[in-house]
Structures are given as structure tokens and as C-alpha cells.
Amino acid sequence: MRIGSSIALIAIGLILALAVNFSLSGIDIQLVGWILVVVGIIGLVVSVAVARRARTVVRREDGLPPTRGL
């Protein structure tokens, strides 16, 4: 799950939890919304942690900035 999809889950979940006023038999729409919010927040935290871990810093020993390959 990426950052954009996590934010989308949070937005959809909040809409369902706070703005929708209808009910289906056997399904609690507000509970489904809150579950989507929680899953979106967990996905956002995990995707940010993975993105921070994936960045690597390359340093040259001579102190010059790294160059791109030719």
C-alpha cells in the first residue's frame, strides 16, 4: 500500500463514518468506515517507514558529491 492509497482509504473511511446516514441490513456502515480509517493510518505509517528505509545515501571518500553514471 502506498501513501496515496492510504490517504484515499482514510478519506473514504471518514466519509463513511461521519457523513453517511443510511443503513444496510447486517452491515454497520459507520463501523466499516472506522475500520477503513484505521487500516489507512496503519498503511500510511508503514509506507512512510519503508520509504525512509529505502533511501540510501552515497558518499564519496574524496568529499565530492556523487555523480551520475555516463
Biopython code that builds the backbone (N, CA, C, O; Angstrom):
import numpy as np
from Bio.PDB.StructureBuilder import StructureBuilder

atoms = [
    (1, "MET", "N", (0.851, -1.162, 0.000)),
    (1, "MET", "CA", (0.000, 0.000, 0.000)),
    (1, "MET", "C", (0.901, 1.230, 0.000)),
    (1, "MET", "O", (1.842, 1.318, 0.788)),
    (2, "ARG", "N", (0.613, 2.158, -0.870)),
    (2, "ARG", "CA", (1.414, 3.376, -0.961)),
    (2, "ARG", "C", (0.739, 4.518, -0.220)),
    (2, "ARG", "O", (-0.359, 4.370, 0.317)),
    (3, "ILE", "N", (1.412, 5.651, -0.201)),
    (3, "ILE", "CA", (0.921, 6.791, 0.560)),
    (3, "ILE", "C", (-0.414, 7.287, 0.005)),
    (3, "ILE", "O", (-1.320, 7.609, 0.774)),
    (4, "GLY", "N", (-0.542, 7.352, -1.302)),
    (4, "GLY", "CA", (-1.782, 7.835, -1.912)),
    (4, "GLY", "C", (-2.981, 6.943, -1.617)),
    (4, "GLY", "O", (-4.069, 7.437, -1.323)),
    (5, "SER", "N", (-2.783, 5.647, -1.694)),
    (5, "SER", "CA", (-3.890, 4.743, -1.403)),
    (5, "SER", "C", (-4.251, 4.758, 0.079)),
    (5, "SER", "O", (-5.415, 4.578, 0.437)),
    (6, "SER", "N", (-3.269, 4.969, 0.931)),
    (6, "SER", "CA", (-3.559, 5.081, 2.365)),
    (6, "SER", "C", (-4.395, 6.322, 2.662)),
    (6, "SER", "O", (-5.347, 6.266, 3.440)),
    (7, "ILE", "N", (-4.034, 7.433, 2.041)),
    (7, "ILE", "CA", (-4.806, 8.663, 2.231)),
    (7, "ILE", "C", (-6.208, 8.499, 1.668)),
    (7, "ILE", "O", (-7.170, 9.002, 2.248)),
    (8, "ALA", "N", (-6.336, 7.804, 0.546)),
    (8, "ALA", "CA", (-7.664, 7.554, -0.027)),
    (8, "ALA", "C", (-8.512, 6.697, 0.908)),
    (8, "ALA", "O", (-9.700, 6.970, 1.082)),
    (9, "LEU", "N", (-7.925, 5.667, 1.510)),
    (9, "LEU", "CA", (-8.663, 4.839, 2.469)),
    (9, "LEU", "C", (-9.113, 5.648, 3.677)),
    (9, "LEU", "O", (-10.228, 5.479, 4.169)),
    (10, "ILE", "N", (-8.236, 6.530, 4.151)),
    (10, "ILE", "CA", (-8.608, 7.370, 5.286)),
    (10, "ILE", "C", (-9.766, 8.287, 4.914)),
    (10, "ILE", "O", (-10.710, 8.441, 5.690)),
    (11, "ALA", "N", (-9.703, 8.894, 3.738)),
    (11, "ALA", "CA", (-10.763, 9.802, 3.300)),
    (11, "ALA", "C", (-12.089, 9.065, 3.117)),
    (11, "ALA", "O", (-13.127, 9.538, 3.580)),
    (12, "ILE", "N", (-12.064, 7.927, 2.454)),
    (12, "ILE", "CA", (-13.294, 7.156, 2.246)),
    (12, "ILE", "C", (-13.850, 6.681, 3.580)),
    (12, "ILE", "O", (-15.061, 6.711, 3.801)),
    (13, "GLY", "N", (-12.969, 6.245, 4.462)),
    (13, "GLY", "CA", (-13.414, 5.790, 5.781)),
    (13, "GLY", "C", (-14.061, 6.900, 6.583)),
    (13, "GLY", "O", (-15.083, 6.682, 7.233)),
    (14, "LEU", "N", (-13.474, 8.095, 6.546)),
    (14, "LEU", "CA", (-14.072, 9.211, 7.281)),
    (14, "LEU", "C", (-15.411, 9.632, 6.687)),
    (14, "LEU", "O", (-16.326, 10.012, 7.417)),
    (15, "ILE", "N", (-15.525, 9.565, 5.377)),
    (15, "ILE", "CA", (-16.819, 9.872, 4.748)),
    (15, "ILE", "C", (-17.869, 8.870, 5.207)),
    (15, "ILE", "O", (-18.979, 9.254, 5.577)),
    (16, "LEU", "N", (-17.519, 7.588, 5.185)),
    (16, "LEU", "CA", (-18.486, 6.570, 5.614)),
    (16, "LEU", "C", (-18.814, 6.689, 7.098)),
    (16, "LEU", "O", (-19.964, 6.510, 7.500)),
    (17, "ALA", "N", (-17.797, 6.992, 7.915)),
    (17, "ALA", "CA", (-18.006, 7.021, 9.360)),
    (17, "ALA", "C", (-18.760, 8.265, 9.811)),
    (17, "ALA", "O", (-19.546, 8.196, 10.755)),
    (18, "LEU", "N", (-18.540, 9.392, 9.161)),
    (18, "LEU", "CA", (-19.077, 10.641, 9.679)),
    (18, "LEU", "C", (-20.183, 11.274, 8.831)),
    (18, "LEU", "O", (-20.995, 12.032, 9.360)),
    (19, "ALA", "N", (-20.232, 10.985, 7.543)),
    (19, "ALA", "CA", (-21.146, 11.725, 6.682)),
    (19, "ALA", "C", (-22.292, 10.902, 6.104)),
    (19, "ALA", "O", (-23.273, 11.473, 5.627)),
    (20, "VAL", "N", (-22.192, 9.602, 6.134)),
    (20, "VAL", "CA", (-23.229, 8.766, 5.520)),
    (20, "VAL", "C", (-24.281, 8.440, 6.558)),
    (20, "VAL", "O", (-23.962, 8.047, 7.680)),
    (21, "ASN", "N", (-25.542, 8.605, 6.175)),
    (21, "ASN", "CA", (-26.647, 8.436, 7.118)),
    (21, "ASN", "C", (-27.630, 7.341, 6.718)),
    (21, "ASN", "O", (-28.812, 7.456, 7.040)),
    (22, "PHE", "N", (-27.210, 6.315, 6.051)),
    (22, "PHE", "CA", (-28.128, 5.222, 5.727)),
    (22, "PHE", "C", (-27.597, 3.929, 6.306)),
    (22, "PHE", "O", (-26.430, 3.838, 6.684)),
    (23, "SER", "N", (-28.454, 2.935, 6.373)),
    (23, "SER", "CA", (-28.041, 1.662, 6.959)),
    (23, "SER", "C", (-28.419, 0.523, 6.030)),
    (23, "SER", "O", (-29.434, 0.569, 5.336)),
    (24, "LEU", "N", (-27.596, -0.478, 6.035)),
    (24, "LEU", "CA", (-27.860, -1.711, 5.313)),
    (24, "LEU", "C", (-28.132, -2.795, 6.341)),
    (24, "LEU", "O", (-27.594, -2.763, 7.448)),
    (25, "SER", "N", (-28.958, -3.739, 5.975)),
    (25, "SER", "CA", (-29.275, -4.797, 6.928)),
    (25, "SER", "C", (-28.050, -5.682, 7.147)),
    (25, "SER", "O", (-27.527, -6.279, 6.206)),
    (26, "GLY", "N", (-27.608, -5.757, 8.379)),
    (26, "GLY", "CA", (-26.490, -6.607, 8.730)),
    (26, "GLY", "C", (-25.128, -5.959, 8.610)),
    (26, "GLY", "O", (-24.129, -6.568, 8.992)),
    (27, "ILE", "N", (-25.053, -4.721, 8.084)),
    (27, "ILE", "CA", (-23.765, -4.055, 7.925)),
    (27, "ILE", "C", (-23.832, -2.695, 8.594)),
    (27, "ILE", "O", (-24.720, -1.894, 8.301)),
    (28, "ASP", "N", (-22.908, -2.440, 9.481)),
    (28, "ASP", "CA", (-22.816, -1.142, 10.135)),
    (28, "ASP", "C", (-21.850, -0.276, 9.323)),
    (28, "ASP", "O", (-20.636, -0.469, 9.386)),
    (29, "ILE", "N", (-22.389, 0.668, 8.569)),
    (29, "ILE", "CA", (-21.588, 1.490, 7.663)),
    (29, "ILE", "C", (-20.557, 2.317, 8.437)),
    (29, "ILE", "O", (-19.424, 2.481, 7.984)),
    (30, "GLN", "N", (-20.945, 2.831, 9.589)),
    (30, "GLN", "CA", (-20.001, 3.631, 10.362)),
    (30, "GLN", "C", (-18.828, 2.797, 10.868)),
    (30, "GLN", "O", (-17.693, 3.273, 10.881)),
    (31, "LEU", "N", (-19.087, 1.569, 11.282)),
    (31, "LEU", "CA", (-18.004, 0.697, 11.726)),
    (31, "LEU", "C", (-17.068, 0.368, 10.561)),
    (31, "LEU", "O", (-15.849, 0.352, 10.733)),
    (32, "VAL", "N", (-17.621, 0.109, 9.399)),
    (32, "VAL", "CA", (-16.795, -0.140, 8.212)),
    (32, "VAL", "C", (-15.924, 1.083, 7.918)),
    (32, "VAL", "O", (-14.755, 0.940, 7.558)),
    (33, "GLY", "N", (-16.484, 2.272, 8.070)),
    (33, "GLY", "CA", (-15.722, 3.495, 7.855)),
    (33, "GLY", "C", (-14.559, 3.627, 8.814)),
    (33, "GLY", "O", (-13.449, 3.970, 8.409)),
    (34, "TRP", "N", (-14.810, 3.354, 10.095)),
    (34, "TRP", "CA", (-13.733, 3.459, 11.082)),
    (34, "TRP", "C", (-12.658, 2.401, 10.847)),
    (34, "TRP", "O", (-11.474, 2.656, 11.063)),
    (35, "ILE", "N", (-13.069, 1.218, 10.406)),
    (35, "ILE", "CA", (-12.086, 0.176, 10.085)),
    (35, "ILE", "C", (-11.201, 0.636, 8.924)),
    (35, "ILE", "O", (-9.988, 0.432, 8.953)),
    (36, "LEU", "N", (-11.800, 1.253, 7.908)),
    (36, "LEU", "CA", (-11.013, 1.767, 6.783)),
    (36, "LEU", "C", (-10.047, 2.859, 7.233)),
    (36, "LEU", "O", (-8.919, 2.929, 6.746)),
    (37, "VAL", "N", (-10.479, 3.703, 8.152)),
    (37, "VAL", "CA", (-9.596, 4.752, 8.674)),
    (37, "VAL", "C", (-8.396, 4.134, 9.378)),
    (37, "VAL", "O", (-7.262, 4.558, 9.153)),
    (38, "VAL", "N", (-8.630, 3.147, 10.217)),
    (38, "VAL", "CA", (-7.536, 2.506, 10.950)),
    (38, "VAL", "C", (-6.575, 1.803, 9.994)),
    (38, "VAL", "O", (-5.358, 1.906, 10.151)),
    (39, "VAL", "N", (-7.112, 1.093, 9.011)),
    (39, "VAL", "CA", (-6.258, 0.412, 8.030)),
    (39, "VAL", "C", (-5.464, 1.441, 7.224)),
    (39, "VAL", "O", (-4.289, 1.220, 6.930)),
    (40, "GLY", "N", (-6.087, 2.552, 6.869)),
    (40, "GLY", "CA", (-5.383, 3.599, 6.140)),
    (40, "GLY", "C", (-4.259, 4.216, 6.946)),
    (40, "GLY", "O", (-3.185, 4.481, 6.407)),
    (41, "ILE", "N", (-4.486, 4.449, 8.223)),
    (41, "ILE", "CA", (-3.437, 5.015, 9.082)),
    (41, "ILE", "C", (-2.284, 4.037, 9.234)),
    (41, "ILE", "O", (-1.122, 4.436, 9.166)),
    (42, "ILE", "N", (-2.591, 2.761, 9.439)),
    (42, "ILE", "CA", (-1.526, 1.749, 9.541)),
    (42, "ILE", "C", (-0.745, 1.678, 8.234)),
    (42, "ILE", "O", (0.484, 1.611, 8.250)),
    (43, "GLY", "N", (-1.441, 1.692, 7.113)),
    (43, "GLY", "CA", (-0.765, 1.666, 5.815)),
    (43, "GLY", "C", (0.092, 2.887, 5.581)),
    (43, "GLY", "O", (1.167, 2.787, 4.991)),
    (44, "LEU", "N", (-0.373, 4.047, 6.039)),
    (44, "LEU", "CA", (0.401, 5.276, 5.883)),
    (44, "LEU", "C", (1.686, 5.224, 6.704)),
    (44, "LEU", "O", (2.754, 5.602, 6.221)),
    (45, "VAL", "N", (1.580, 4.758, 7.935)),
    (45, "VAL", "CA", (2.764, 4.652, 8.789)),
    (45, "VAL", "C", (3.765, 3.662, 8.202)),
    (45, "VAL", "O", (4.965, 3.939, 8.170)),
    (46, "VAL", "N", (3.286, 2.521, 7.743)),
    (46, "VAL", "CA", (4.184, 1.510, 7.176)),
    (46, "VAL", "C", (4.825, 2.011, 5.890)),
    (46, "VAL", "O", (6.022, 1.808, 5.687)),
    (47, "SER", "N", (4.060, 2.660, 5.017)),
    (47, "SER", "CA", (4.631, 3.127, 3.751)),
    (47, "SER", "C", (5.648, 4.239, 3.964)),
    (47, "SER", "O", (6.641, 4.302, 3.239)),
    (48, "VAL", "N", (5.431, 5.112, 4.933)),
    (48, "VAL", "CA", (6.423, 6.149, 5.228)),
    (48, "VAL", "C", (7.688, 5.513, 5.815)),
    (48, "VAL", "O", (8.797, 5.928, 5.481)),
    (49, "ALA", "N", (7.531, 4.523, 6.676)),
    (49, "ALA", "CA", (8.693, 3.850, 7.254)),
    (49, "ALA", "C", (9.494, 3.124, 6.181)),
    (49, "ALA", "O", (10.725, 3.164, 6.199)),
    (50, "VAL", "N", (8.830, 2.474, 5.265)),
    (50, "VAL", "CA", (9.524, 1.764, 4.189)),
    (50, "VAL", "C", (10.196, 2.758, 3.251)),
    (50, "VAL", "O", (11.308, 2.508, 2.784)),
    (51, "ALA", "N", (9.542, 3.878, 2.967)),
    (51, "ALA", "CA", (10.134, 4.882, 2.084)),
    (51, "ALA", "C", (11.381, 5.493, 2.711)),
    (51, "ALA", "O", (12.350, 5.777, 2.008)),
    (52, "ARG", "N", (11.366, 5.694, 4.010)),
    (52, "ARG", "CA", (12.549, 6.249, 4.679)),
    (52, "ARG", "C", (13.690, 5.242, 4.696)),
    (52, "ARG", "O", (14.855, 5.622, 4.581)),
    (53, "ARG", "N", (13.368, 3.975, 4.838)),
    (53, "ARG", "CA", (14.394, 2.944, 4.878)),
    (53, "ARG", "C", (14.993, 2.720, 3.491)),
    (53, "ARG", "O", (16.173, 2.385, 3.379)),
    (54, "ALA", "N", (14.209, 2.897, 2.443)),
    (54, "ALA", "CA", (14.666, 2.613, 1.090)),
    (54, "ALA", "C", (15.653, 3.658, 0.568)),
    (54, "ALA", "O", (16.405, 3.374, -0.364)),
    (55, "ARG", "N", (15.664, 4.839, 1.141)),
    (55, "ARG", "CA", (16.590, 5.873, 0.700)),
    (55, "ARG", "C", (17.993, 5.564, 1.210)),
    (55, "ARG", "O", (18.207, 5.314, 2.396)),
    (56, "THR", "N", (18.926, 5.587, 0.289)),
    (56, "THR", "CA", (20.303, 5.359, 0.671)),
    (56, "THR", "C", (21.122, 6.608, 0.372)),
    (56, "THR", "O", (20.847, 7.335, -0.582)),
    (57, "VAL", "N", (22.098, 6.836, 1.174)),
    (57, "VAL", "CA", (22.988, 7.970, 0.987)),
    (57, "VAL", "C", (24.328, 7.431, 0.535)),
    (57, "VAL", "O", (24.929, 6.586, 1.199)),
    (58, "VAL", "N", (24.790, 7.927, -0.600)),
    (58, "VAL", "CA", (26.074, 7.502, -1.138)),
    (58, "VAL", "C", (27.047, 8.650, -0.952)),
    (58, "VAL", "O", (26.799, 9.765, -1.411)),
    (59, "ARG", "N", (28.150, 8.375, -0.282)),
    (59, "ARG", "CA", (29.158, 9.399, -0.049)),
    (59, "ARG", "C", (30.477, 8.945, -0.655)),
    (59, "ARG", "O", (30.882, 7.788, -0.542)),
    (60, "ARG", "N", (31.116, 9.885, -1.290)),
    (60, "ARG", "CA", (32.423, 9.595, -1.853)),
    (60, "ARG", "C", (33.494, 9.893, -0.808)),
    (60, "ARG", "O", (33.331, 10.781, 0.028)),
    (61, "GLU", "N", (34.577, 9.149, -0.867)),
    (61, "GLU", "CA", (35.630, 9.335, 0.109)),
    (61, "GLU", "C", (36.421, 10.618, -0.104)),
    (61, "GLU", "O", (37.038, 11.129, 0.832)),
    (62, "ASP", "N", (36.408, 11.144, -1.330)),
    (62, "ASP", "CA", (37.178, 12.352, -1.586)),
    (62, "ASP", "C", (36.406, 13.617, -1.244)),
    (62, "ASP", "O", (36.921, 14.720, -1.434)),
    (63, "GLY", "N", (35.184, 13.481, -0.746)),
    (63, "GLY", "CA", (34.393, 14.628, -0.308)),
    (63, "GLY", "C", (33.565, 15.281, -1.408)),
    (63, "GLY", "O", (32.773, 16.180, -1.127)),
    (64, "LEU", "N", (33.734, 14.845, -2.661)),
    (64, "LEU", "CA", (32.950, 15.404, -3.763)),
    (64, "LEU", "C", (31.568, 14.786, -3.769)),
    (64, "LEU", "O", (31.395, 13.654, -3.316)),
    (65, "PRO", "N", (30.567, 15.517, -4.281)),
    (65, "PRO", "CA", (29.228, 14.926, -4.351)),
    (65, "PRO", "C", (29.200, 13.794, -5.367)),
    (65, "PRO", "O", (29.989, 13.789, -6.312)),
    (66, "PRO", "N", (28.291, 12.825, -5.179)),
    (66, "PRO", "CA", (28.219, 11.699, -6.127)),
    (66, "PRO", "C", (27.791, 12.181, -7.506)),
    (66, "PRO", "O", (27.016, 13.129, -7.633)),
    (67, "THR", "N", (28.305, 11.519, -8.533)),
    (67, "THR", "CA", (27.959, 11.865, -9.905)),
    (67, "THR", "C", (27.134, 10.743, -10.507)),
    (67, "THR", "O", (27.203, 9.592, -10.076)),
    (68, "ARG", "N", (26.360, 11.102, -11.504)),
    (68, "ARG", "CA", (25.575, 10.086, -12.213)),
    (68, "ARG", "C", (26.452, 9.375, -13.221)),
    (68, "ARG", "O", (27.427, 9.929, -13.727)),
    (69, "GLY", "N", (26.084, 8.134, -13.503)),
    (69, "GLY", "CA", (26.856, 7.362, -14.472)),
    (69, "GLY", "C", (26.765, 7.952, -15.858)),
    (69, "GLY", "O", (25.766, 8.577, -16.214)),
    (70, "LEU", "N", (27.815, 7.752, -16.644)),
    (70, "LEU", "CA", (27.859, 8.307, -18.008)),
    (70, "LEU", "C", (27.184, 7.425, -18.979)),
    (70, "LEU", "O", (27.130, 7.742, -20.168)),
]
sb = StructureBuilder()
sb.init_structure("model")
sb.init_model(0)
sb.init_chain("A")
sb.init_seg("    ")
for serial, (resi, resn, name, xyz) in enumerate(atoms, 1):
    if name == "N":
        sb.init_residue(resn, " ", resi, " ")
    sb.init_atom(name, np.array(xyz, "f"), 0.0, 1.0, " ", f" {name:<3s}", serial, name[0])
structure = sb.get_structure()
